[in-house]
Amino acid sequence: MSLQAELESAYSDFQKAAPQPVLDTFSAGVKDLASTFNPAQAIQPGQKFPDFTLPSATGTPISSTSLLADAGTNTKGLLISFYRGEWCPFCNLELRALQKHLAEFRAAGVQLVAISPQLPDASLSVSEKNTLEFPVLSDVGNKLARELGIVWRQPESFGPIFQGFGVDWGKSYGEENAGTLEVPIPATVLVGRDGVVRDVFLDTDYTKRLEPSTALEWVRKL
């Protein structure tokens, strides 16, 4: 089954289980994002990807330079997935799909990296829950995502819904970020060893993600 088929199945289940007011609130928020977000203002192929140092799931600072170095001399670049958080079933499906193809990405000379604004403890939970064998980093406050132009300040109307789902925003994202509900628009970026962006996938519809097979096609062109 393709990743998109899994995502569609998960969304169908969500539609059956969630109350209509919840569905309507999320739908309105996503439609507003689609109408106001300008993809041309986000990171583009050919641009330099910002150097970064972010804490890993265990709190160890990891830099983009070290990721390339640790992956070996044959490394061609980084494939970076920006996801919203451990509470997002669509994000978890994407991360598990990437994990299934990890050996292929490594064989092709690319280091996988997942980044979210959640605190390291939450990143550790994501890594363990999805049995991930690639780095999961914390971009607390969406500082890197903001540089890339992919931050979405979700409507305040989403707050009570997240609370109802048991998501403690302050605990997961830091108390200083509890009132913002900011997350990255899910994105996948392929960065060459020279730090230049080669390909970008970005969709304001959170149920749409890049197929690992397409990412592998990107990688093979490096």
C-alpha positions as CSV (number, residue, x, y, z in Angstrom):
1,M,0.0,0.0,0.0
2,S,1.3,3.4,-0.9
3,L,1.8,6.1,1.8
4,Q,-1.0,8.2,0.2
5,A,-3.4,5.2,0.4
6,E,-2.5,4.8,4.1
7,L,-3.1,8.5,4.7
8,E,-6.4,8.5,2.9
9,S,-7.5,5.4,5.0
10,A,-6.5,7.2,8.2
11,Y,-8.4,10.3,7.2
12,S,-11.5,8.3,6.4
13,D,-11.3,6.7,9.8
14,F,-10.9,10.1,11.4
15,Q,-14.0,11.4,9.5
16,K,-16.1,8.5,10.8
17,A,-14.9,8.9,14.4
18,A,-14.7,12.7,14.9
19,P,-17.8,14.9,15.6
20,Q,-18.9,17.1,12.7
21,P,-18.0,20.4,14.5
22,V,-14.4,19.1,14.8
23,L,-14.3,18.2,11.2
24,D,-15.8,21.6,10.2
25,T,-13.3,23.5,12.4
26,F,-10.3,21.7,11.0
27,S,-11.6,22.0,7.4
28,A,-12.1,25.7,7.8
29,G,-8.6,26.2,9.2
30,V,-7.0,24.3,6.4
31,K,-8.9,26.1,3.7
32,D,-7.9,29.4,5.2
33,L,-4.2,28.3,5.2
34,A,-4.5,27.3,1.6
35,S,-6.0,30.6,0.6
36,T,-3.4,32.7,2.5
37,F,-0.1,30.8,2.2
38,N,2.2,31.7,-0.6
39,P,4.5,28.8,-1.5
40,A,6.8,31.1,-3.3
41,Q,7.9,32.6,0.0
42,A,9.0,29.2,1.3
43,I,12.4,27.6,0.7
44,Q,13.0,26.8,-3.0
45,P,15.2,24.5,-5.0
46,G,18.5,26.3,-5.7
47,Q,18.6,28.2,-2.5
48,K,21.0,27.5,0.4
49,F,19.5,25.6,3.2
50,P,20.3,27.3,6.6
51,D,23.0,25.6,8.7
52,F,21.4,24.3,11.9
53,T,22.2,22.7,15.3
54,L,19.3,21.2,17.0
55,P,18.9,18.8,20.0
56,S,18.3,15.2,19.3
57,A,15.7,13.0,21.1
58,T,18.2,12.5,23.9
59,G,19.1,16.2,24.1
60,T,22.4,16.0,22.3
61,P,23.1,18.9,19.9
62,I,23.2,17.7,16.3
63,S,24.4,20.0,13.5
64,S,23.7,19.7,9.8
65,T,27.5,19.5,9.2
66,S,27.9,16.6,11.6
67,L,24.9,14.7,10.0
68,L,26.7,14.8,6.7
69,A,30.0,13.9,8.2
70,D,28.7,11.0,10.3
71,A,26.9,9.5,7.3
72,G,30.2,8.8,5.6
73,T,32.3,10.0,2.7
74,N,29.9,8.8,0.1
75,T,27.0,10.9,1.5
76,K,25.3,13.0,-1.2
77,G,23.0,14.9,1.1
78,L,20.1,15.1,3.6
79,L,16.5,14.3,3.2
80,I,14.7,16.3,5.9
81,S,11.1,15.8,6.9
82,F,9.3,18.5,8.9
83,Y,6.4,17.0,10.9
84,R,3.9,18.5,13.3
85,G,4.1,16.2,16.4
86,E,3.6,12.8,17.9
87,W,-0.2,13.4,18.2
88,C,-0.5,13.6,14.4
89,P,-1.4,10.2,12.9
90,F,-0.5,11.4,9.4
91,C,3.0,12.4,10.6
92,N,3.5,9.0,12.2
93,L,2.5,7.2,9.0
94,E,5.0,9.3,7.0
95,L,7.8,8.6,9.4
96,R,7.1,4.9,9.5
97,A,7.0,4.9,5.6
98,L,10.5,6.6,5.6
99,Q,11.8,4.1,8.1
100,K,10.7,1.2,5.8
101,H,12.8,2.6,3.0
102,L,15.8,3.6,5.3
103,A,18.1,1.0,3.8
104,E,17.4,2.3,0.3
105,F,18.1,5.9,1.3
106,R,21.3,4.9,3.0
107,A,22.4,2.9,0.0
108,A,21.8,5.9,-2.2
109,G,24.0,8.0,0.0
110,V,21.3,10.1,1.8
111,Q,20.9,10.7,5.5
112,L,17.3,10.9,6.7
113,V,16.3,13.5,9.4
114,A,13.0,14.3,11.0
115,I,12.3,17.6,12.6
116,S,9.4,19.0,14.7
117,P,8.9,21.8,17.1
118,Q,8.3,19.4,20.0
119,L,10.6,19.1,22.9
120,P,13.2,16.3,23.0
121,D,11.1,14.1,25.3
122,A,8.3,14.2,22.8
123,S,10.8,13.5,20.0
124,L,12.0,10.5,21.9
125,S,8.5,9.2,22.2
126,V,8.0,9.6,18.4
127,S,11.3,7.8,17.7
128,E,10.5,4.9,20.0
129,K,6.8,4.6,19.0
130,N,7.7,4.4,15.3
131,T,10.9,2.4,15.8
132,L,12.9,5.0,13.9
133,E,16.6,4.5,13.2
134,F,17.3,8.0,11.9
135,P,17.7,11.2,13.8
136,V,14.7,13.0,15.2
137,L,15.5,16.6,16.1
138,S,13.6,19.4,18.0
139,D,13.2,22.8,16.4
140,V,11.6,24.3,19.5
141,G,9.8,27.5,18.7
142,N,10.0,26.7,15.0
143,K,13.1,28.8,14.5
144,L,14.4,26.8,11.6
145,A,11.0,26.3,10.1
146,R,10.4,30.0,10.3
147,E,13.7,30.6,8.3
148,L,12.2,28.3,5.7
149,G,8.9,30.1,5.6
150,I,6.8,27.0,6.5
151,V,5.3,27.9,9.9
152,W,1.5,27.8,10.3
153,R,0.0,29.5,13.3
154,Q,-3.1,27.4,13.7
155,P,-6.4,29.0,14.6
156,E,-7.3,29.4,18.3
157,S,-10.4,27.3,17.6
158,F,-8.0,24.3,17.3
159,G,-6.9,24.7,20.9
160,P,-10.0,23.1,22.6
161,I,-10.0,20.3,20.1
162,F,-6.3,19.4,20.8
163,Q,-7.1,19.5,24.6
164,G,-10.0,17.2,23.9
165,F,-7.6,14.8,22.2
166,G,-5.3,14.9,25.2
167,V,-2.6,17.1,23.7
168,D,-0.9,19.2,26.3
169,W,0.7,21.9,24.1
170,G,2.9,23.4,26.8
171,K,4.2,20.0,27.8
172,S,5.0,19.0,24.2
173,Y,6.2,22.2,22.8
174,G,7.3,24.3,25.8
175,E,5.2,26.5,28.0
176,E,6.5,29.6,26.1
177,N,4.9,28.2,23.0
178,A,1.7,27.0,24.5
179,G,-0.5,29.8,23.3
180,T,0.7,29.9,19.7
181,L,-0.3,26.5,18.3
182,E,2.4,26.9,15.7
183,V,3.5,23.9,13.7
184,P,5.4,23.5,10.4
185,I,3.4,22.9,7.3
186,P,4.5,19.3,6.6
187,A,7.4,19.5,4.2
188,T,10.2,17.3,2.8
189,V,13.4,18.9,1.6
190,L,16.3,17.3,-0.2
191,V,19.6,19.1,0.5
192,G,22.8,18.3,-1.4
193,R,26.1,17.8,0.3
194,D,26.9,21.4,-0.7
195,G,24.0,22.7,1.3
196,V,21.9,23.7,-1.7
197,V,18.3,22.6,-1.8
198,R,17.6,20.2,-4.7
199,D,13.9,19.4,-4.2
200,V,11.0,20.5,-2.0
201,F,7.6,19.0,-1.3
202,L,5.1,21.2,0.6
203,D,1.4,20.9,0.9
204,T,-1.0,22.9,3.0
205,D,-3.3,19.8,3.2
206,Y,-1.8,17.9,6.2
207,T,-3.1,14.6,4.8
208,K,-0.8,14.9,1.8
209,R,2.8,13.8,2.1
210,L,5.7,12.9,-0.2
211,E,5.8,9.3,-1.3
212,P,9.1,7.6,-0.3
213,S,9.4,6.3,-3.8
214,T,9.3,9.8,-5.2
215,A,11.9,10.9,-2.6
216,L,14.1,8.0,-3.8
217,E,13.7,9.3,-7.4
218,W,14.9,12.7,-6.2
219,V,17.9,11.1,-4.4
220,R,19.0,9.1,-7.5
221,K,19.3,12.4,-9.4
222,L,21.9,13.8,-7.0
